[in-house]
Amino acid sequence: MVGGQTTEQGDCSKFKGEIPHCCKKDPTVVDLLPGTPYNQQIANCCRGGVISSWVQDRGNAMSAFQITVGQAGTSNKTVRVPKKFTLKAPGPGYTCGPAKIVKQSKFIMPDKRRATQALMTWNITCTYSQFLAQKAPTCCVSLSSFYNDTIVNCPACTCGCRNSLIQPGTCVDLDSPHWASALSSSRKNIDTPLVRCTSHMCPIRVHWHVKLNYKEYWRVKITITNFNYRKNYTQWNLVAQHPNFDNLTQTFSFNYKALTSYGSINDTAMLWGVKYYNDLLMQAGPYGSVQSELLFQKDKTTFTFKEGWAFPRRIYFNGDDCVMPPPDAYPYLPSASSHMVIPICNLLTILTSLVLLVAYH
């Protein structure tokens, strides 16, 4: 086996001479670490099990290993299709379908003058389900705007409740005198989130702020905050859906890629950090947030600040759907008529006072 290894060898007692790498019928294969000797490597291997998304870093979005199966024959009639694939990383929630025979793969020689062909090629598709990965949400969205003083926080108990009897001690209250000792003891179990005590109890909060309004443009500020004291998010990504992404003019400190998953409809964008600048979202604390501003060009046929149009339709963080506030809680645009009522009433009051004053004299 090259480019990977099985976690267990299994019972190889019936073999004599050269002992196989693994004799189990259902082996668990893991990637090799960076720095593996060259004679154990193949192309696209040895990433320590860490691969990027295809959009963020295509060069590091693949992982490969090579395995030689003994007693399998040398023709496409003797080789059996593998079954029951399971993808265990980067975490739970993945379900893999059956292997499907597809067109044979071709391999180009280094001199690019010759190509060899596989006897048989299979494709296995694995899909991710947030509901299989965890029962509770992992992120939420809060909203604010320049035209309204209201800050719409994440819905209460979005990812759990602070005084839950089921999971006591899963949050840290910074006002408590014992919060420092709670953080030091939390490192013993890094898999279970330990978040800052909030009303929403989510590890991740995405804040969308409608910042400025220009004649031809409008500006949004996005802030992603990590409330989890046990986890950094390396190469994080954010997917946002809004109808004005078809006229996104500039992003100031995030990378951007349009996702046109529905034909020509361009209302979805993928955002991620700039390498070596903000591609690492640190654990909760003074450095546990990243932010950027987005500049949109107005489309006069659709643009409005009314009825929450300026806020996103959906937000995803690292593939998980973030819980949005209810639409009736969005910061509303004060109507011009309501502002006109106050000056008219004041004017009537002044006129009435003047009339009474004149009548008095």
C-alpha positions in Angstrom: 0.0 0.0 0.0 1.3 3.5 -1.0 0.1 6.9 0.1 -2.0 5.6 3.0 -2.2 2.9 5.6 -4.8 0.8 7.4 -5.2 1.3 11.1 -5.1 -2.5 11.8 -3.3 -5.3 10.1 -5.7 -8.1 11.0 -5.1 -11.8 11.1 -2.4 -12.7 8.5 -1.4 -16.0 10.0 -2.3 -18.1 7.0 0.2 -16.2 4.8 3.7 -17.4 4.5 6.7 -15.4 3.2 5.9 -11.8 2.7 3.2 -10.7 5.1 0.4 -8.5 3.5 -0.1 -4.9 4.8 -3.6 -5.8 5.9 -5.7 -9.0 5.9 -9.1 -7.5 7.0 -12.1 -7.5 4.7 -13.3 -4.2 6.0 -10.1 -2.1 6.6 -10.1 1.5 7.8 -7.7 3.5 5.7 -6.1 6.7 6.8 -3.9 9.3 5.1 -0.2 9.5 5.7 1.3 12.6 7.4 3.3 15.2 5.5 7.0 14.4 5.4 6.4 10.7 4.7 9.4 9.1 2.9 9.2 9.5 -0.9 9.2 5.7 -1.5 5.9 5.6 0.4 4.2 8.5 -1.5 2.1 8.9 -4.6 0.6 12.0 -6.1 -1.9 13.9 -4.0 -1.2 11.8 -0.9 0.1 12.5 2.6 -1.9 15.5 3.7 -2.6 14.2 7.1 -6.2 13.7 6.3 -6.8 17.4 5.6 -8.1 18.5 2.2 -9.5 21.8 1.1 -12.7 22.6 -0.7 -12.5 22.6 -4.5 -13.3 26.3 -4.7 -10.9 27.5 -2.1 -7.8 25.5 -3.0 -8.1 23.1 -6.0 -4.5 22.0 -5.7 -5.1 20.6 -2.2 -8.7 19.4 -2.8 -7.8 15.8 -3.6 -6.3 12.9 -1.6 -5.1 9.6 -3.0 -3.6 6.3 -2.0 -2.7 3.2 -4.0 -3.5 -0.4 -2.9 -2.6 -3.7 -4.3 -5.3 -6.3 -3.7 -4.0 -9.9 -3.6 -5.9 -12.9 -5.0 -8.1 -10.6 -7.1 -7.1 -11.7 -10.5 -5.9 -9.6 -13.4 -9.1 -9.0 -15.5 -12.3 -7.0 -15.1 -14.2 -10.3 -14.8 -12.4 -11.5 -11.7 -12.1 -8.1 -9.8 -15.1 -7.6 -7.5 -16.7 -4.2 -6.9 -15.9 -3.0 -3.3 -18.9 -2.5 -1.0 -20.0 -0.5 2.1 -17.8 2.6 1.8 -17.9 4.9 4.8 -16.3 8.4 5.0 -15.4 9.0 8.7 -13.6 12.3 8.3 -13.7 15.2 8.9 -16.5 14.1 11.2 -19.9 12.3 11.3 -22.7 13.0 8.9 -21.5 11.4 5.7 -23.4 8.7 3.8 -21.8 6.9 0.8 -23.7 5.3 -2.0 -22.8 2.1 -3.8 -19.8 1.9 -6.1 -20.7 2.5 -9.8 -18.7 1.3 -12.7 -17.7 4.3 -14.9 -15.4 4.9 -17.9 -11.9 3.6 -17.2 -9.4 6.1 -15.9 -6.4 6.9 -18.0 -3.0 7.8 -16.6 -0.6 10.0 -18.6 3.1 9.1 -18.4 5.5 11.8 -17.1 6.8 12.4 -20.6 3.2 12.9 -21.8 3.8 10.6 -24.8 2.0 7.6 -23.5 -1.2 6.8 -21.5 -2.1 3.6 -19.7 -5.7 2.6 -18.9 -7.2 1.0 -15.8 -9.0 -2.3 -16.1 -12.0 -1.0 -14.2 -12.9 2.3 -12.5 -15.6 2.9 -9.9 -17.1 6.1 -8.5 -18.5 6.4 -5.0 -20.5 9.5 -4.0 -20.7 10.5 -0.4 -23.1 13.1 0.8 -23.1 15.2 4.0 -26.2 15.7 6.2 -26.1 18.2 9.0 -28.9 16.4 10.8 -26.9 13.1 10.8 -23.8 14.9 12.0 -25.4 16.6 15.0 -29.0 17.1 16.2 -28.5 20.8 17.3 -27.5 23.6 14.9 -23.9 24.9 15.1 -24.3 28.5 14.0 -26.7 31.4 13.9 -27.1 34.8 12.3 -27.7 38.2 13.8 -28.7 41.4 11.9 -28.4 45.1 12.2 -28.5 48.2 9.9 -27.6 51.9 9.8 -31.2 52.9 9.4 -32.5 51.3 12.6 -31.0 51.1 16.1 -32.3 47.6 16.6 -29.8 44.8 16.8 -31.5 41.5 16.0 -29.7 38.9 18.0 -29.6 35.1 17.3 -32.8 33.5 18.4 -32.7 32.3 22.0 -31.6 28.7 22.6 -30.7 28.3 18.9 -28.0 25.7 19.6 -28.9 24.9 23.2 -30.1 26.6 26.4 -27.8 28.1 28.9 -29.5 26.5 31.9 -30.0 23.1 30.3 -30.1 20.2 32.8 -29.1 17.8 30.0 -25.7 19.3 29.3 -24.6 21.2 32.4 -21.2 22.9 32.4 -21.0 23.3 28.6 -20.5 27.1 28.7 -18.1 29.5 30.3 -19.5 32.7 32.0 -16.8 35.4 31.8 -18.4 37.1 34.8 -17.8 34.1 37.0 -14.6 34.1 39.2 -14.0 30.5 38.2 -14.0 30.9 34.4 -10.1 30.6 34.1 -10.1 27.2 35.9 -13.0 26.1 33.7 -11.0 26.9 30.5 -7.9 25.1 31.8 -9.8 21.9 32.6 -11.7 22.1 29.2 -8.6 21.0 27.3 -9.1 17.4 28.6 -12.0 16.9 26.2 -11.4 18.8 23.0 -14.1 17.1 21.0 -17.0 18.5 23.0 -17.6 22.2 22.4 -17.1 24.6 25.3 -18.7 27.9 24.3 -19.1 31.3 25.9 -22.4 31.5 27.8 -24.8 33.4 25.5 -28.5 33.4 24.9 -28.1 31.4 21.7 -25.3 29.0 22.9 -23.9 28.6 19.3 -20.2 28.0 18.6 -20.4 30.3 15.6 -22.3 33.5 15.1 -22.4 35.4 11.7 -23.4 39.0 11.9 -24.7 40.8 8.8 -24.7 44.6 9.1 -26.1 46.9 6.4 -23.5 49.6 6.9 -23.8 52.4 4.3 -26.0 53.6 1.5 -24.6 55.4 -1.5 -26.2 56.8 -4.7 -25.2 53.8 -6.9 -23.9 51.4 -4.3 -24.6 50.0 -0.8 -22.2 48.3 1.7 -22.5 45.4 4.1 -20.1 44.3 6.9 -19.9 40.6 7.8 -18.4 39.5 11.1 -17.9 35.8 12.0 -17.3 35.2 15.7 -16.1 32.0 17.3 -17.6 31.4 20.7 -15.9 27.9 21.1 -12.9 27.8 23.4 -11.9 24.4 22.2 -11.6 24.8 18.4 -9.9 26.8 15.8 -11.4 26.8 12.3 -8.7 26.4 9.6 -9.6 27.3 6.1 -13.2 28.2 7.1 -15.8 29.1 4.5 -19.1 31.0 4.4 -21.8 30.6 1.8 -24.4 33.4 1.6 -27.5 33.8 -0.5 -28.8 37.2 -1.5 -30.3 38.4 -4.8 -27.8 41.3 -5.2 -24.8 39.0 -5.4 -25.1 39.2 -9.1 -23.8 42.8 -8.7 -21.2 42.3 -6.1 -18.5 44.9 -6.9 -15.8 44.3 -4.3 -14.9 42.3 -1.2 -12.3 43.9 1.0 -10.7 41.2 3.1 -12.4 37.9 2.0 -11.9 35.8 -1.1 -15.1 35.4 -3.2 -16.5 32.9 -5.7 -19.9 33.0 -7.3 -21.8 29.7 -7.1 -24.3 29.4 -9.9 -26.0 26.1 -8.9 -29.3 27.0 -10.5 -28.5 27.7 -14.1 -28.0 31.4 -14.7 -29.3 32.5 -11.3 -26.3 34.2 -9.5 -27.6 34.8 -6.0 -25.1 32.7 -4.0 -21.6 33.5 -3.0 -18.8 31.5 -1.3 -16.5 33.6 0.9 -13.3 32.5 2.7 -10.3 34.0 4.3 -7.2 35.4 2.7 -4.2 33.0 3.2 -1.9 34.0 6.1 -4.2 36.9 7.0 -7.6 35.7 8.2 -8.0 32.1 6.8 -7.7 30.9 10.4 -10.6 31.7 12.7 -9.1 31.5 16.2 -10.9 30.0 19.3 -13.1 32.2 21.4 -11.3 35.3 22.8 -9.9 38.6 21.7 -8.8 37.2 18.3 -11.8 34.9 17.7 -13.4 36.8 14.9 -12.9 37.7 11.2 -14.6 40.3 9.2 -15.0 41.9 5.8 -17.0 44.4 4.0 -18.9 43.8 0.7 -19.8 46.5 -1.8 -22.8 46.0 -4.0 -23.9 47.9 -7.0 -27.6 48.8 -7.0 -30.0 47.3 -9.4 -32.8 50.0 -9.7 -35.4 47.4 -10.7 -34.9 45.3 -7.5 -33.0 47.4 -4.9 -34.9 48.4 -1.7 -34.3 48.6 2.0 -37.9 47.8 2.7 -39.2 44.5 4.2 -35.8 43.2 5.0 -34.6 42.9 1.4 -31.1 44.0 2.3 -30.6 40.9 4.6 -29.4 37.5 3.4 -31.8 34.7 2.6 -29.6 31.9 3.9 -26.1 31.6 5.5 -23.9 28.5 5.7 -20.7 28.2 7.7 -18.4 25.2 6.8 -21.4 23.6 5.1 -23.8 23.8 8.1 -27.0 25.8 7.7 -27.1 28.7 10.2 -30.3 29.6 11.9 -31.7 33.0 10.8 -33.9 35.2 13.0 -37.6 35.2 12.1 -38.5 37.7 9.3 -40.8 39.7 11.5 -37.9 40.6 13.8 -35.7 42.1 11.0 -34.7 45.8 11.5 -37.4 47.7 9.7 -37.0 50.8 7.5 -38.7 53.7 9.2 -41.5 54.9 6.9 -41.4 58.5 5.7 -45.0 59.0 6.6 -44.4 58.3 10.3 -41.6 60.9 10.3 -44.0 63.4 8.8 -46.6 63.0 11.5 -44.3 64.4 14.2 -43.5 67.7 12.5 -47.2 68.3 11.6 -48.3 67.6 15.2 -45.7 69.9 16.5 -46.7 72.6 14.0 -50.4 72.3 15.0 -49.3 72.6 18.7 -47.3 75.7 18.0 -50.1 77.3 16.0 -52.6 76.5 18.7 -50.3 78.0 21.3 -49.9 81.2 19.2 -53.7 81.5 18.8 -54.3 81.1 22.5 -51.5 83.6 23.2 -53.0 86.1 20.8 -56.5 85.6 22.3 -55.1 86.0 25.8 -53.6 89.3 24.9 
